[in-house]
């Protein structure tokens, strides 16, 4: 099994943008091959909010296939292009990715 956690953190003033990102990602996770489960978690502290999407996959290759889909790659290409041209605004959220692969304790 493979687990991916994508966390998006920002000021409470930007919470609506983070929520929009969560909803978009969850919509893209419908009927995906190899996806076991997906959950959204929230953490708040003072004026900072963090949302994490935790997905569990049958194998890392299934996650990579989902991540490598054409619309996702093109979205990132366009964001990078806008950033280089000075068109996009400063990021309103910080993104952190954490990944784990399941291990059998007996095999350690």
N, C-alpha and C positions, 0 to 999 in steps of 0.2 A: 504494500500500500504506500501511497505517496500523499503528503499533506502540504498544501500551499496556504500561506496566510498573507494576505495583502492588506496592509493597514494604511489608512488615510487620516492624518491628523491636521487640525487647523484651529484657528480661533472660532469661538462660538458664532461670531458674526458671519463666518463662511460655512456654517453647518448645512445650509440649504444646498450648496454646491457639492458638498461631500455626500449628502443623502441622494442627490441626483446621480452621482457616480455609482453609489451602491445599487440603486434601482436599475440603472443601465446594465451593470455587470450581472445582476441576478437575472435579468431578462435574457442575457446572452448565454446563461448557463442552463437554459431549458433544453431537455432531451439531448444532452451531450454524451457521446460514447465514452465509457470508462469512468464517468462521474458517479461516485457513490453517494455523496451528500454535500450540501453547502449550507453554511450558517452565517449570520451576520451578528457581530458583537459590538457593543458600545461601551466606551469608557469616558468619563468626564472628570476633569479636575480643574477647579477654578474657572478660567475663561477658555479652556482648551477642551476640545472634543475629539475623540478618535473612534473611528468605525473600522472594524476588521471583517473581512470576508475570509472564512476558513473553508477550504474545499478539500474533500478527501477523494482520491482517485485510485482506481485499480492499479495503475502503474504510472510512473513518471512520463512515459511516452504518451499516454492519454492526455495528460496536462499539456505537454509540449505541442501536441497536435491541436488542441483547442487554442492555445496561445498563438500558434503560428497561422491561424486562419487569416485569409486575405484581408478581410475588413478590419481586423485588429492591427495587422502590420501597417496597412495604409493609414489608419488613424494616427498611429505613432509617427509615421513619416511626415504627415501633414503638420502635426504638433511641432516636430523638430524644425521643419521648414519655416513655420511661422515664428518660432523662437529665434532662428538665425536671422530672419528678416526684421526682427524687432516688432512684429505685428502682435504677438501674444502678450497678454498681461503677465505680471509676475505670478508664480504659482501661489494659489490660495490654500494649498495643502501640501503636507509632506507625506511622501509615500515610502513605506518600508515593506520589503518582501522577506518572509521567513519560510524556509522549506525543510521538510523532514522526510526521510525514508524509513519505513518500518524495519526494525531488526528483531530477530529472535534472540532473546536474552541467553538461551542455551548455546547459541552460536558465537557468543562474545568471548 
